[in-house]
Amino acid sequence: MRTTLTLDDDVAALVRKLERTQHKTFKEIVNAALREGLTRLEQRPASVRARFRTKPLSLGACRLGAIDDVSDLLAIAEGEGYR
């Protein structure tokens, strides 16, 4: 298949460098790069991390009793003279 492909300057420079070092044609380098890149794109990303979960830890019963009333908690934490 013939097609026109526009490469960025940095990509073209890398292809030209590989042509010289690997003694392969432009077509061979581009096809090999596309095959490898497309194969990797089809695969599931390896960077997906396992979901992090924290383990619950029992801290025992609340030592303050009911914590429904803020003024009672302040009295316990700061003393009766908090007001």
Sequence and secondary structure as in RCSB ss.txt:
>XXXX:A:sequence
MRTTLTLDDDVAALVRKLERTQHKTFKEIVNAALREGLTRLEQRPASVRARFRTKPLSLGACRLGAIDDVSDLLA
IAEGEGYR
>XXXX:A:secstr
        HHHHHHHHHHHHHHT  HHHHHHHHHHHHHHHHHS  TT             S TT     HHHHHH
HHH GGG 
